[in-house]
Amino acid sequence: MRHLGAPASSPCKAGRPCAMSPSPPARLQPRVTFPAARMLHARAAPAGATRASPPHHRLEAVSRDHETIPERLAVVTGGNRGIGLEVCRQLAVQGVTVILTARIEKRGKDAVESLRHECNLSNIIYHPLDILDGDSIASLAQHIESRYGKLDILVNNAGVGGVVVDQDALRALNIDPDMWLSGKATHLLERVVVQTYDEAVKCLKTNYYGIKWVIEGLLPLLKRSTSGARIVNTTSLRSELKRMPNEKLREELRNADAWNEKRMEAMLEEFLDALKHGRVEEEGWPTMLPAYSMSKMVVNLYTRILARRHPEMRVNCVHPGFVKTEINWNTGVIPPEEGARGAVKLALLPHDGPTGCYFDQTELGVAW
């Protein structure tokens, strides 16, 4: 590995800002070049942002394009099913106006209708979003700007598993959940799960670059938050650095102050090169769901970088638990209702809540 070592820093602490990185490597860019010039810039919110309001639905007495501006407005990516759908529901119950986003329009609209009718929630809106498409991100930002003028909460929930799976054979293995969580199922999974190069690229694009592009696109609106912006990034147990075999890299990743996007993305290129040439185990990269594990490790690191760069916001990442959803081929053991609680808690943090932290469900965890 070609990384510079540095002493470990303490978690959950914001420090000095670091420079923005250039565009991602060509093979990991979105289908449409990210239109940064289109985005509206806003003044940063003051460091002493006001405490988040109590859980009821108040509306400011300000109007924009004939729309009453909600006190708290949230965007949830991948909101049409599983944990994302449940995060939308729980935030709406707390009085937050929620923009449920999904790539496929029918699924997104059906999800909104189900929440409106089955749960009697009128404060949920659908807007299309493909997190890998710069024009789609810009369209969402322009919609929020014209209608509301600000954004208070961003929950980055959309993600992919990044492997090819024989689901019937996987179910037949009936792997014990403890083996999943411990990583001891790696050799069993080799029979039914294949990590291809193309799926690895897709995984890194979606799970890390997609989050990064959405945050960059919506950041000017988050800076205008009137209740103190909250960013919540979904991560995984597989992101914990104790699962990184390469000891030198493991120690380097613990020090967020030494990293920026450029360095992270160079590391991801090294990982892809190792995967392409069959050197994952030899070079000490994670061997159980390697691309997924790497994508979530860099999400954690990026979360800490953002928290340091924007101390006026609360920026955290959360492992939802081993939830039964499509991303793990329904092998999980807890329901989405329970898995959503951590993200909702972090979305509603008070102004003096933690930032730059990793949560294991609703409790502070240790990932680095």
Disulfide bonds with the S-S distance in Angstrom:
Cys12-Cys357 2.20
